[in-house]
Amino acid sequence: MLLVNNFCNRSDADAAATNLDLEGYLALVAQARGTVDYAERTQVITQIQEKLFDYCTIMPLMRDNDFRCWRSDIQGIVYTNTGGFYLNDVGYTGE
């Protein structure tokens, strides 16, 4: 719901440019927020996602064949200039 909420809470100009049915969209979001049953809420969220697909360009924020980790208690990861990394000397400094 966080991404759905963020999409709804943009400026009016942005929303008008990318959502041709803003009122219907907001009504679906309100319905999803008020639906307790998981299966029913999933159906409403599916409708919301279909609206997102219709009106917005969606950029994936992950790649399933790569990963990165950033934690202060993991040390020794060596990053290359091309974005790759080596795990040869990785160590855990936490408890």
C-alpha positions in Angstrom: 0.0 0.0 0.0 2.9 2.3 0.5 3.6 2.7 -3.2 -0.1 3.2 -3.9 -0.3 5.9 -1.2 2.7 7.7 -2.5 1.3 7.6 -6.0 -1.9 9.2 -4.7 -0.2 11.9 -2.7 1.6 13.6 -5.5 0.9 17.1 -6.6 -2.4 17.7 -8.5 -0.5 18.6 -11.7 1.5 15.3 -11.7 -1.6 13.3 -10.9 -3.6 14.9 -13.7 -0.8 14.2 -16.2 -0.5 10.5 -15.5 -3.8 9.3 -14.2 -6.8 9.8 -16.4 -9.2 8.5 -13.8 -8.0 10.1 -10.6 -11.3 10.0 -8.8 -11.9 6.3 -9.6 -8.3 5.6 -8.5 -8.7 7.4 -5.2 -12.0 5.6 -4.6 -10.2 2.2 -5.1 -7.4 3.2 -2.7 -10.0 4.2 -0.1 -11.7 0.9 -0.6 -8.5 -1.1 -0.2 -7.6 0.8 2.9 -10.9 -0.1 4.5 -10.9 -3.7 3.5 -9.8 -6.1 6.2 -10.2 -9.4 4.4 -7.0 -10.4 2.6 -8.5 -11.9 -0.5 -11.0 -9.0 -1.0 -8.2 -6.4 -0.5 -6.0 -8.3 -2.9 -8.6 -8.0 -5.6 -8.9 -4.3 -5.1 -5.1 -3.8 -5.1 -5.0 -5.8 -8.3 -7.4 -3.3 -9.9 -5.2 -0.4 -8.5 -2.1 -2.0 -10.1 -3.9 -2.3 -13.4 -4.6 1.4 -13.3 -0.9 2.0 -12.6 0.1 -0.2 -15.6 -2.4 1.7 -17.8 -1.3 5.2 -16.9 2.3 5.1 -15.7 5.7 4.0 -16.7 6.9 1.5 -14.1 10.6 1.1 -13.6 11.8 -2.1 -11.9 14.0 -1.3 -8.9 15.6 -4.7 -8.6 17.4 -7.2 -10.7 16.9 -10.9 -9.9 20.4 -11.9 -11.0 22.4 -9.5 -8.9 22.4 -8.1 -5.3 24.0 -5.6 -3.1 24.4 -5.4 0.6 25.1 -2.4 2.8 25.4 -3.1 6.5 27.9 -1.6 8.9 28.6 -5.0 10.5 29.6 -6.6 7.1 33.2 -5.8 6.2 35.5 -6.7 3.3 33.3 -6.4 0.2 35.5 -5.1 -2.6 33.6 -3.1 -5.3 35.0 -2.9 -8.8 34.8 0.2 -11.2 32.1 -1.6 -13.2 29.8 -2.2 -10.2 30.7 -5.8 -9.5 32.1 -6.9 -6.3 34.3 -9.7 -4.7 33.3 -11.6 -1.6 36.7 -13.2 -0.9 37.4 -11.4 2.3 34.0 -10.7 3.7 33.6 -10.8 7.4 30.9 -10.2 10.0 31.8 -7.9 12.8 28.5 -8.1 14.7 27.4 -10.4 17.5 
